[in-house]
Amino acid sequence: MPKMKTKSSAKKRFKVTGSGKIKRKHAFKSHILTKKTKKQKRNLTKAGLVHKSDVANIKQQLCMK
């Protein structure tokens, strides 16, 4: 059986931490920033963690079983 290929889109969007959690970036920070408040833009800069209901799906895309 051939090796599983990692999804390139997932590889670019997610990183695995040392403890095995999956980090992600927030959406809505790429364009149309003039109507967003400074506080909103600042909070979108910080990395977040993937919700536990989505972790299994993303681990499968990253071939981490």
MARVOPA-768520 format. One line per 10 residues: their letters; for each residue x, y, z of C-alpha. Coordinates in nm, 3 decimals, decimal comma. Example, Ala and Ser with C-alpha at 12.3 -4.5 7.8 and 13.67 -1.06 7.14 Angstrom:
REM MARVOPA-768520
AS	1,230/-0,450/0,780; 1,367/-0,106/0,714
***
This chain:
REM MARVOPA-768520
MPKMKTKSSA	0,000/0,000/0,000; 0,143/0,345/-0,085; 0,222/0,606/0,175; -0,049/0,852/0,275; 0,001/1,203/0,139; -0,039/1,502/0,366; -0,296/1,757/0,251; -0,092/2,058/0,136; -0,359/2,303/0,248; -0,358/2,162/0,603
KKRFKVTGSG	0,023/2,155/0,611; 0,028/2,530/0,542; -0,246/2,623/0,791; -0,174/2,416/1,103; 0,124/2,349/1,332; 0,153/2,086/1,603; 0,274/2,200/1,945; 0,511/2,002/2,166; 0,222/1,871/2,373; 0,035/1,751/2,063
KIKRKHAFKS	-0,222/2,029/2,036; -0,284/2,189/1,698; -0,232/2,563/1,652; -0,417/2,771/1,395; -0,439/3,132/1,285; -0,754/3,338/1,308; -0,955/3,422/0,998; -1,062/3,773/0,891; -0,715/3,932/0,921; -0,612/3,949/0,555
HILTKKTKKQ	-0,803/4,238/0,397; -1,078/4,496/0,455; -0,908/4,598/0,779; -1,018/4,962/0,778; -1,361/4,891/0,923; -1,228/4,664/1,200; -1,127/4,810/1,534; -0,768/4,806/1,661; -0,871/4,573/1,940; -1,032/4,329/1,697
KRNLTKAGLV	-0,726/4,323/1,469; -0,492/4,281/1,765; -0,690/3,986/1,899; -0,699/3,821/1,555; -0,318/3,834/1,543; -0,281/3,587/1,830; -0,275/3,218/1,743; -0,557/2,996/1,860; -0,603/2,624/1,915; -0,820/2,397/1,705
HKSDVANIKQ	-1,148/2,296/1,869; -1,155/1,941/2,004; -1,435/1,840/1,766; -1,211/1,924/1,467; -0,884/1,773/1,594; -0,942/1,420/1,458; -1,022/1,550/1,109; -0,713/1,772/1,096; -0,485/1,499/1,232; -0,609/1,275/0,955
QLCMK	-0,528/1,543/0,696; -0,180/1,580/0,847; -0,133/1,198/0,852; -0,073/1,192/1,228; -0,264/0,883/1,339
***
